[in-house]
Amino acid sequence: MDVAELEDLIDRLGEDPSRWPDDRRLAAERLLQESAAARALLAQVRAVREALSAPPVRAPAGLADRIVAAAVRAETAKTTAKTEPADDRAPSEPATPHG
């Protein structure tokens, strides 16, 4: 067995060796003893499973409302800036008629 075969075994039957067929389990256990890459693969799979089985992280109360309010304020500020007339003259430039 090689690491790719171990990965396939884990994908199909999970990372618990007790669920693997005896002949495959023995080969996998031998590979795990001999291969750092195989041990790293199994550790990674277990870490992902643990992360996915952890309780969900809940957002603080009112977070969604604060995000929407900030977005509305930003959009309002952007719209207001576009509608206000721009004064392109430098502050010290006197207004002179063109033409």
Residue, then its C-alpha position, 0 to 999 in steps of 0.5 A: m500500500d502507498v499513501a495514495e491508496l491509504e488516502d483512497l481507503i480513508d476517503r471511502l471508509g473514514e479514518d477509523p482503522s476498525r472500519w477497514p477490511d482486515d487485509r487493507r487495515l494491516a497494510a495501512e497500519r504497516l504503511l503508517q508505521e513506516s511513512a511520515a507522509a501517511r501519518a501526516l495524511l491521517a493526522q490531517v484527516r482527523a483534524v478536519r473531522e474534528a474541526l467540522s464536528a466542533p460546535p458552530v461559532r455564533a456571531p455576537a448579537g446584533l452583528a448582522d444589523r451593525i454590518v448592514a447599518a455600516a454598509v448603508r452609511a458607506e453607500t449614503a456617503k458615496t452617493t452624497a459625495k457624487t451629488e455634491p458639486a465639486d469646486d475645482r478651483a484652487p482656494s487662492e484662484p480668483a473666479t474669472p470669466h472664460g472667453 
